[in-house]
């Protein structure tokens, strides 16, 4: 009888009709659809699927990564073909491949990159993008966002931007935070990369940056949020549909086990991320 191996699945999905990644009784979820399709293929209940970032209801993904352990005699190419046929059209399988034994989609990740897209008063509000881009009536300054975003980089307690969860740390390392205006339609893209994110963190960060860019809040106010160590009711949480998980980064195979141990030590009790 064949043993098991660690399998990596890369996914993209349109989050509009999902109640987030995590399986929930009576609600449609990405994990639920994936495990249902796997159960049909395997002809038995699917093993639990672990993802890199548990996206909230309405959040999209181009670069979601997940793993599970399956029989070693399984053909990944055939599994990808069958998943593509069984999964609904708002989920797309990008890759199915055997992973190194120490691979863990969640704990081995060294960074996650999200993008929030806004069609502001200077952009073309393309109705075909309304499910993935926030329409914002006032003009925003990408230059102002870039100027103040530097204050947020590095290791901080981002509690002011996160919905509190028992046992979950809100200390994160923000690696990059930049804004740019797309040349072809004027949409503002705010890109955020960090070692991990806590619940609602990305949408809260972008909401705070939007308020500063419009002059509603000051740079001093933004910097002061890092000193609160608690959730701030002053921070605007932008709608979920403008947010997309774009990419997840992993270390070389030789460093996967070390990274997983380090991440587990810091966040073993954290629920895994919701943004």
Secondary structure as UniProt FT lines:
FT   STRAND          4..13
FT   HELIX           15..17
FT   TURN            25..26
FT   HELIX           30..42
FT   STRAND          50..51
FT   TURN            57..58
FT   STRAND          60..71
FT   TURN            72..73
FT   HELIX           76..86
FT   TURN            89..90
FT   STRAND          91..98
FT   TURN            101..102
FT   TURN            105..108
FT   STRAND          109..119
FT   TURN            121..122
FT   HELIX           127..129
FT   TURN            130..132
FT   STRAND          134..135
FT   HELIX           142..149
FT   HELIX           150..152
FT   STRAND          154..157
FT   HELIX           159..161
FT   TURN            166..167
FT   STRAND          171..181
FT   TURN            183..185
FT   STRAND          188..194
FT   TURN            199..200
FT   HELIX           201..213
FT   TURN            214..215
FT   HELIX           219..225
FT   TURN            226..228
FT   TURN            233..234
FT   HELIX           240..242
FT   STRAND          243..250
FT   HELIX           253..255
FT   HELIX           256..267
FT   TURN            268..269
//
